[in-house]
Amino acid sequence: MKPLVQLLHFGYHQAMSCIFPVAIFGTLALSSVIQIPFLYRYDAILLVLLAVQYLMYRSGLETRDEIKVICIFHVIGLVLEMYKVWMGSWSYPEPGYTKLFGVPLYSGFMYASVASFMCQIWRRLRMDMTGWPGFASSVLLGGAIYINFFTHHFIPDFRWWLTALVFIVFRKTWIIYRVRLTTYRMPLTLAFIIVGFFIWTAENIATFFNGWKYPDQHDSWQLVSFSKISSWFLLVIISVIIVAQLKYVKANRKL
């Protein structure tokens, strides 16, 4: 009976941590079948997501510090989106007043939703880490991963080399999390893989509802390439590095 109770508590906290991501995909789904008069779809999505963030903050579901982290991710994601759209990696074909360089401003929230989940689950499961490689190693690796998203269009893609470095640098790092009175742990790299897979699944949902389109999806929807899992795996690493560093700075501790 105890394992079932633990699983239910774990599932509850996971579900509560996914409120903002679910709001995004729910909005994408509804806006694909419901038109708001005199308002473009991309603009309507942005207004809804801003309202959701405001309500989450006012209700106490997210703290002021978590909102700051989400804003950081929004900017990081928006810059990457603008670059990728410019390079033709994907596109946002619908019109909108809130588009900047071909990218609707709501798109940054899709990256921010990863940060929202990270912050929420960290707090709800009272997470901690052991064997963190340190500020310099983690930040340099995270920076290299982010830069590679830009540079691989012009120079060789170092994705797999960086992936190998992830397993080397974080080989001793474990996530400690708590469900009720019981403490569990798992290798951080395994968590990267799991979250990356679920984001890839969410990406398939988003493209199905025309959140954006890859070049091979313009005529008809197709499953997003499995290679994108590696991209999300690497992006999750950047998310964890930023969230972990900010959490520990807030607590006046060193990783």
Phi, psi and omega in degrees: 000321182300315178303322179294317179298316179299317180296320179295318178295317178298315179297322179298313181292325175297315181296316179295329179285344183262012184302313182291314175303319179296322178298321179296310184288328175295319178294318177300317181294311182295319183290344178281343181240345180242124179259135175264124182302139175064018181220124178293152185301313182300322180291321178296318179300316179299315181297318180297316183290325174297319179294319179298315179298318179298315181294322178295322179290313182294329181277351181089003178292332174229142181270170179297320179296322179293324176298322178297317179297318180299320179296321178299314180293326178299315180294313179303314181292321182294319178298315179295320179298315180300318180293314183294321177294319178299324180278355178083015180293324174201179184210162174240091191286343184279155178285164178180145177284333184262040175256136179235118184054040176083004184242123176291141184297337180296337185299329178298334180292336179293326174284321179296332179294330175295317178296320178301313179299314181301313182296316182296312184291328177299315182286316186291323180262011177048055187287156174208172179224149173237151177072025178297135186291348179110164185298309186299310183297314184291317182290320178296318179293316178299319178296318179296321179296315181296315180298323181296332176299332179269315191281341185294349175285341185242330180233170181307146179281119181263020184307312186286328173295318179293323177298317178298320178296324178302312181293331178283310185294321184257021184297333182256006186268127179237143172272130173255125178221158188234132175241112188056242183258004184256137179257134179235169175208156175209154177298137182299322181297325177295320178297321177303313183295315182298311181294320178301319179295318181291326176293321176299319177298317178296325179297322176297321178295315182297317180289328176299323179267019174063034174297322170200176182224136168276159183307324182276006181250004185290322179281318177203154182291139175226156177301135177296140183307139178298337179296339179293339178300321179295325178294315180291325175305314181289324179293323178299324179299316177300317180300312182296319180300313181294312181298315181298314181297317180292323178298317182285327174297317179299323181274004181056041179236165175250141177287000000 
